[in-house]
Each structure stands twice: as C-alpha cells, then as structure tokens.
C-alpha cells in the first residue's frame, strides 16, 4: 500500500518518494527529473552539462596507483580513506558530483595492495616460525661474512 503523497518510485531501489524529491530517501541516489513535457530525464541531462568529478576520487585513484610503485603501504591506506570519502561525497551531492567508478578503482587498488602486504607479513611470520633465516643485510656473504 502506497503512502499518500508519495507517487514517485525510485528507479534504483523502488522506494516511494515525494513527487518533488531530487534524491531517494532510502538509497540517496538522484531521482529522475520530470520536465513539464512529462518525459523523465536524468538531472545531469536537464542542465546540458557534464558532472564534475570528485577531487577525492581522483586522489584515491592516484594514491592507489602509487601504492603499487612509490608508496607501497602509505599509498594504499590513503587510497582506501580517500576512496571512501569520495563515495560519501558523491552520494551526498545529489547528482552534482561524478567519479564513483574512479573512487571504486582507487579503493580496489588500495585494498588489493593492503591484502598483498598482509599476506607478505603472514608469510614472513610463517618462515620465522619454521626457523628459516631470512637474509636482510645487503652485501653479507654467507660463506665468508664479508
């Protein structure tokens, strides 16, 4: 049974919303705008402009890429934090910000790097528990000690 005054259903989650709502009250995604002609359009297309990409999404992707080369651990942490911040900003923008896929890619790169780092720590702990020596010093010969 539909509540009185709630006549627009969200195309993403199906939740009922007021006719004049711009974002869904359940999933917080932007709702299609209905122009006077009665034909629904997305909010981005009614203005004729492209969406601005969230800066934090771009920063997340950059940190995610750098986590695999120059900033192995710190870059991954930053990619994850910035990626989550970007996705929250994009959801709360009401359709004015884009870049959700960029933020998701930054998150993926960051989490994958952290998972690989954790596996490396577990592997080193396993080798240490077995008593296998791990050569850490550079230039130390195992035969002569030089």
C-alpha positions as CSV (number, residue, x, y, z in Angstrom):
1,X,0.0,0.0,0.0
2,X,1.4,3.3,-1.1
3,X,1.5,6.3,1.3
4,X,-0.5,9.4,0.4
5,X,1.6,12.0,-1.5
6,X,4.4,9.5,-2.3
7,X,3.9,8.9,-6.0
8,X,7.4,8.6,-7.5
9,X,9.2,5.3,-7.1
10,X,13.0,5.3,-7.1
11,X,14.3,3.5,-10.3
12,X,17.2,2.1,-8.3
13,X,15.6,0.7,-5.1
14,X,11.9,1.1,-5.8
15,X,11.2,3.1,-2.6
16,X,8.3,5.6,-2.8
17,X,9.3,9.3,-2.7
18,X,7.5,12.7,-2.9
19,X,6.9,13.9,-6.4
20,X,9.2,16.9,-5.9
21,X,12.1,14.9,-4.4
22,X,15.5,15.1,-6.1
23,X,17.1,12.2,-4.2
24,X,15.7,9.0,-2.9
25,X,15.1,9.0,0.8
26,X,16.1,5.3,1.1
27,X,19.2,4.9,-1.2
28,X,20.1,8.6,-1.5
29,X,20.6,8.3,-5.3
30,X,19.4,11.1,-7.6
31,X,15.9,10.7,-8.9
32,X,14.9,11.4,-12.5
33,X,13.6,15.0,-13.0
34,X,10.2,15.2,-14.7
35,X,10.1,18.3,-17.0
36,X,6.7,19.9,-17.9
37,X,6.5,17.6,-21.0
38,X,6.1,14.6,-18.7
39,X,9.1,12.7,-20.0
40,X,11.6,11.8,-17.3
41,X,15.3,12.8,-17.7
42,X,18.3,12.4,-15.5
43,X,19.4,15.5,-13.5
44,X,22.7,15.8,-15.5
45,X,20.9,15.9,-18.8
46,X,18.5,18.6,-17.9
47,X,21.3,21.2,-17.5
48,X,23.2,20.0,-20.6
49,X,26.5,19.9,-18.7
50,X,28.7,17.1,-17.6
51,X,29.2,16.1,-14.0
52,X,32.2,17.4,-12.0
53,X,34.4,14.5,-10.8
54,X,35.0,14.5,-7.1
55,X,38.6,15.5,-6.3
56,X,38.9,12.9,-3.6
57,X,38.0,10.2,-6.2
58,X,40.9,11.3,-8.4
59,X,43.2,11.5,-5.4
60,X,42.1,8.0,-4.4
61,X,43.0,6.6,-7.8
62,X,46.4,8.4,-7.8
63,X,47.2,7.0,-4.4
64,X,46.0,3.6,-5.4
65,X,48.4,3.6,-8.4
66,X,51.3,5.0,-6.4
67,X,50.7,2.3,-3.8
68,X,52.0,-0.3,-6.3
69,X,55.2,1.7,-7.1
70,X,56.4,4.5,-4.9
71,X,54.3,4.4,-1.8
72,X,53.6,0.8,-1.1
73,X,51.8,0.9,2.3
74,X,51.0,4.6,2.9
75,X,49.6,5.0,-0.6
76,X,47.3,2.1,-0.1
77,X,46.0,3.5,3.2
78,X,45.4,6.9,1.6
79,X,43.7,5.3,-1.4
80,X,41.2,3.5,0.9
81,X,40.5,6.5,3.0
82,X,40.1,8.9,0.1
83,X,38.0,6.4,-1.9
84,X,35.5,6.0,0.9
85,X,35.4,9.8,1.4
86,X,34.8,10.3,-2.3
87,X,31.9,7.8,-2.4
88,X,30.2,9.5,0.6
89,X,30.7,12.9,-1.1
90,X,29.3,11.6,-4.4
91,X,26.2,10.1,-2.7
92,X,25.5,13.3,-0.7
93,X,26.0,15.6,-3.7
94,X,22.5,14.8,-5.1
95,X,23.8,14.1,-8.5
96,X,26.1,17.1,-8.9
97,X,29.3,15.0,-8.5
98,X,30.5,12.1,-10.5
99,X,33.5,9.8,-10.3
100,X,32.1,6.8,-8.4
101,X,33.8,4.3,-10.6
102,X,37.1,6.2,-10.2
103,X,36.7,6.1,-6.4
104,X,35.9,2.4,-6.6
105,X,39.0,1.7,-8.7
106,X,41.1,3.6,-6.1
107,X,39.5,1.5,-3.4
108,X,40.2,-1.7,-5.3
109,X,43.9,-0.9,-5.8
110,X,44.3,0.2,-2.2
111,X,42.6,-2.9,-0.7
112,X,44.5,-5.2,-3.0
113,X,47.8,-3.7,-2.0
114,X,46.9,-4.0,1.7
115,X,45.9,-7.6,1.2
116,X,49.1,-8.4,-0.5
117,X,51.1,-6.6,2.2
118,X,49.2,-8.7,4.9
119,X,49.9,-11.9,3.0
120,X,53.6,-11.0,2.9
121,X,53.7,-10.4,6.7
122,X,51.9,-13.7,7.3
123,X,54.4,-15.5,5.0
124,X,57.4,-13.9,6.8
125,X,55.9,-14.9,10.2
126,X,55.4,-18.4,8.9
127,X,59.1,-18.6,7.7
128,X,60.3,-17.2,11.0
129,X,58.2,-19.8,13.0
130,X,59.8,-22.6,10.9
131,X,63.2,-21.2,11.7
132,X,64.1,-20.4,8.2
133,X,66.6,-17.5,8.1
134,X,65.7,-14.5,6.0
135,X,68.7,-12.6,4.7
136,X,68.1,-9.0,5.4
137,X,71.6,-7.4,5.1
138,X,72.9,-6.3,1.8
139,X,76.4,-7.3,0.9
140,X,76.8,-10.0,3.6
141,X,78.3,-13.2,2.2
142,X,77.0,-16.3,3.8
143,X,80.4,-18.1,3.2
144,X,83.0,-15.6,4.4
145,X,80.9,-13.0,6.2
146,X,82.1,-10.1,4.1
